[in-house]
Amino acid sequence: MTPPRGGPSISDAEAPFCAVIGAGPAGLFAADALARAGARVIIYEHKPSPARKFLMAGRGGLNITHSENLERFISRYGAAAARLAPLMRAWPPQALRDFCAELGETTFVGSSGRVFPASFKASPLLRAWLARLSRLGVAIATRHDFMGFAESGALRLRGPEGEFTRNFDALVLALGGASWPRLGSDGAWAARLGAEGVRVTPLAAANSGALIDWSAIFRSDFEGQPIKTTLLRHGGLSARGDVVVTRGGLEGGPVYALSSQLRAATLKHGEATLSIDLRPDTTLECLTRKLSRRPQKQSHANFLRKAGFSKVEIGLLRESRAGGLPRDAESLAALIKNAPLTVTGVAGLERAISTAGGVSFEELDDALMLKKLPGVFVAGEMLDYDAPTGGYLLQAAFATGLAAGRGAARYLGLSPDQPLAPSVQDQAAAPPRQDSDGRSPEESNKYGA
Ligand SMILES: Cc1cc2nc3c(=O)[nH]c(=O)nc-3n(C[C@H](O)[C@H](O)[C@H](O)COP(=O)(O)OP(=O)(O)OC[C@H]3O[C@@H](n4cnc5c(N)ncnc54)[C@H](O)[C@@H]3O)c2cc1C
């Protein structure tokens, strides 16, 4: 076995002692795999509580994975698909659904093929998972910041009592990307790994909302309102799905799908046109015919309302024309099929759903170990993959977390994939061993400093 990074561990005589940095889905799943293989595991997390982004994803319904054919699923990862393919085959979407079921949360396939937990939330799943990790003996030290590596190669951490270094038999880094930094993943690791000579593709916002200067009245009347089943177009591209009006513009799957093109266009030209089709399943001719049946005395707005258009849809049509609705049926139908919106930019990392860029796959072996730092594995969104929304991001966090955890277990000579002991599986949920007051759980650990 390659000598552990940072020199011999104080735990040589015992089960290997591993650290996982980052308590998001990737880190929790890596810890799960390592603990099941028999390692002693501590997770360091710099926020006061774990998995804040996962919980935030739960506020949007938690689209945990997707039910489409596996090969098509894998193709969603674009340039990273070839590297992720074996990991996805080892941990396909159905395995993630089974894992959720093991934690007491059944999942279902929505009409779009996306998979959601029955509760539409992340919190029940997270609670059950943290209890399982606790039963597996995994400790979580919150308020501990990964600071990089000391010259000796030891891990540098900053806890509530200041900075310290530790040696571990193996280490999994799962620090997330850089989007929504207030939830914890701030991308500060990129410079710290860069200092070790690890190549990191620059981090950039992905799956971003479109910025639109709504009129004050439209914003105050419709902020937060959904518009169902739209088709968005920009240049030669289109994407279909639901969108939501926000204070600053539009969010939702089809907006995210077009966001990198919108970013490029707005950077080049200052603004770009995004057109929205509010009735993608009705042809222009059919819509024109329907609108021609409007009784003379009825206003267009009233007629549209009676024909099933919501207030926000009618407001959007007005907004896109910067005035009243067209008077003739043909022009109104054309507007419904192709309402132009002026996009001034796309949201930056502070509000993007995910992060493009990250640790280059060229820096990693097949087990996700850094070639330059033996014993250090990388998982989750800090890897250089990007994918659309639709459950692909969480699936990748889980699959790479498992691969890194298994890789670290094998590196330590442990046999991964040990089934859970019945006592761990069946025992009633115990509270997680979580160090929320900042005192190091290592104090109760025989390997404490
Ligand atoms: C609003 C929103 C909604 C989303 N909805 C979905 C969805 O429905 N479906 C989907 O598939 N994906 C969704 N995503 C994306 C998904 O949440 C992420 O891809 C996923 O959480 C990435 O997991 P991760 O474990 O790699 O990173 P993260 O979840 O970001 O976890 C990384 C952890 O590392 C910690 N950390 C970072 N730096 C340090 C440090 N220096 N020291 C110690 N700890 C550190 C962070 O605090 C964090 O807890 C959503 C994202 C957002 C922002």
The ligand as an SDF file (V2000), in Angstrom:
LIG
                    3D

 53 58  0  0  0  0  0  0  0  0999 V2000
  -31.2790   26.1650   -4.8670 C   0  0  0  0  0  0  0  0  0  0  0  0
  -30.7120   24.8510   -5.3510 C   0  0  0  0  0  0  0  0  0  0  0  0
  -31.5820   23.8190   -5.7130 C   0  0  0  0  0  0  0  0  0  0  0  0
  -31.0470   22.6120   -6.1900 C   0  0  0  0  0  0  0  0  0  0  0  0
  -31.9180   21.6220   -6.5370 N   0  0  0  0  0  0  0  0  0  0  0  0
  -31.4330   20.4580   -7.0310 C   0  0  0  0  0  0  0  0  0  0  0  0
  -32.3160   19.4070   -7.3980 C   0  0  0  0  0  0  0  0  0  0  0  0
  -33.5360   19.4760   -7.2090 O   0  0  0  0  0  0  0  0  0  0  0  0
  -31.7540   18.2770   -7.9530 N   0  0  0  0  0  0  0  0  0  0  0  0
  -30.4040   18.1470   -8.1490 C   0  0  0  0  0  0  0  0  0  0  0  0
  -29.9610   17.1090   -8.6650 O   0  0  0  0  0  0  0  0  0  0  0  0
  -29.5580   19.1040   -7.7470 N   0  0  0  0  0  0  0  0  0  0  0  0
  -30.0350   20.2480   -7.2030 C   0  0  0  0  0  0  0  0  0  0  0  0
  -29.1660   21.2300   -6.8100 N   0  0  0  0  0  0  0  0  0  0  0  0
  -27.6990   20.9680   -6.8970 C   0  0  0  0  0  0  0  0  0  0  0  0
  -27.2430   20.0420   -5.7490 C   0  0  0  0  0  0  0  0  0  0  0  0
  -27.7550   20.5190   -4.5180 O   0  0  0  0  0  0  0  0  0  0  0  0
  -25.7010   19.9920   -5.6840 C   0  0  0  0  0  0  0  0  0  0  0  0
  -25.2230   19.5600   -6.9340 O   0  0  0  0  0  0  0  0  0  0  0  0
  -25.2280   19.0390   -4.5870 C   0  0  0  0  0  0  0  0  0  0  0  0
  -25.6160   19.5090   -3.3140 O   0  0  0  0  0  0  0  0  0  0  0  0
  -23.7100   18.9050   -4.6230 C   0  0  0  0  0  0  0  0  0  0  0  0
  -23.3230   18.0520   -3.5790 O   0  0  0  0  0  0  0  0  0  0  0  0
  -21.8450   18.1140   -2.9600 P   0  0  0  0  0  0  0  0  0  0  0  0
  -21.8760   17.2330   -1.7660 O   0  0  0  0  0  0  0  0  0  0  0  0
  -20.8660   17.8780   -4.0160 O   0  0  0  0  0  0  0  0  0  0  0  0
  -21.6540   19.6210   -2.5240 O   0  0  0  0  0  0  0  0  0  0  0  0
  -22.4550   20.5110   -1.4590 P   0  0  0  0  0  0  0  0  0  0  0  0
  -23.8320   20.0280   -1.3020 O   0  0  0  0  0  0  0  0  0  0  0  0
  -22.2400   21.9170   -1.8900 O   0  0  0  0  0  0  0  0  0  0  0  0
  -21.6910   20.2140   -0.0980 O   0  0  0  0  0  0  0  0  0  0  0  0
  -20.3640   20.6560    0.1110 C   0  0  0  0  0  0  0  0  0  0  0  0
  -20.1630   20.8180    1.6020 C   0  0  0  0  0  0  0  0  0  0  0  0
  -18.7850   21.1860    1.8370 O   0  0  0  0  0  0  0  0  0  0  0  0
  -18.7510   22.2070    2.8120 C   0  0  0  0  0  0  0  0  0  0  0  0
  -17.5160   22.9790    2.6550 N   0  0  0  0  0  0  0  0  0  0  0  0
  -17.1830   23.7920    1.6250 C   0  0  0  0  0  0  0  0  0  0  0  0
  -15.9730   24.3500    1.8320 N   0  0  0  0  0  0  0  0  0  0  0  0
  -15.5370   23.8660    3.0290 C   0  0  0  0  0  0  0  0  0  0  0  0
  -14.3350   24.0580    3.7920 C   0  0  0  0  0  0  0  0  0  0  0  0
  -13.3440   24.8700    3.3740 N   0  0  0  0  0  0  0  0  0  0  0  0
  -14.1990   23.3990    4.9670 N   0  0  0  0  0  0  0  0  0  0  0  0
  -15.1810   22.5530    5.4210 C   0  0  0  0  0  0  0  0  0  0  0  0
  -16.3450   22.3550    4.7400 N   0  0  0  0  0  0  0  0  0  0  0  0
  -16.5160   22.9960    3.5520 C   0  0  0  0  0  0  0  0  0  0  0  0
  -19.9880   23.0320    2.5140 C   0  0  0  0  0  0  0  0  0  0  0  0
  -20.3670   23.8280    3.6140 O   0  0  0  0  0  0  0  0  0  0  0  0
  -21.0100   21.9440    2.1820 C   0  0  0  0  0  0  0  0  0  0  0  0
  -21.6970   21.4810    3.3120 O   0  0  0  0  0  0  0  0  0  0  0  0
  -29.6510   22.4340   -6.3100 C   0  0  0  0  0  0  0  0  0  0  0  0
  -28.7860   23.4720   -5.9230 C   0  0  0  0  0  0  0  0  0  0  0  0
  -29.3030   24.6660   -5.4530 C   0  0  0  0  0  0  0  0  0  0  0  0
  -28.3610   25.7670   -5.0620 C   0  0  0  0  0  0  0  0  0  0  0  0
  1  2  1  0
  2  3  1  0
  2 52  2  0
  3  4  2  0
  4  5  1  0
  4 50  1  0
  5  6  2  0
  6  7  1  0
  6 13  1  0
  7  8  2  0
  7  9  1  0
  9 10  1  0
 10 11  2  0
 10 12  1  0
 12 13  2  0
 13 14  1  0
 14 15  1  0
 14 50  1  0
 15 16  1  0
 16 17  1  0
 16 18  1  0
 18 19  1  0
 18 20  1  0
 20 21  1  0
 20 22  1  0
 22 23  1  0
 23 24  1  0
 24 25  2  0
 24 26  1  0
 24 27  1  0
 27 28  1  0
 28 29  2  0
 28 30  1  0
 28 31  1  0
 31 32  1  0
 32 33  1  0
 33 34  1  0
 33 48  1  0
 34 35  1  0
 35 36  1  0
 35 46  1  0
 36 37  1  0
 36 45  1  0
 37 38  2  0
 38 39  1  0
 39 40  1  0
 39 45  2  0
 40 41  1  0
 40 42  2  0
 42 43  1  0
 43 44  2  0
 44 45  1  0
 46 47  1  0
 46 48  1  0
 48 49  1  0
 50 51  2  0
 51 52  1  0
 52 53  1  0
M  END
$$$$
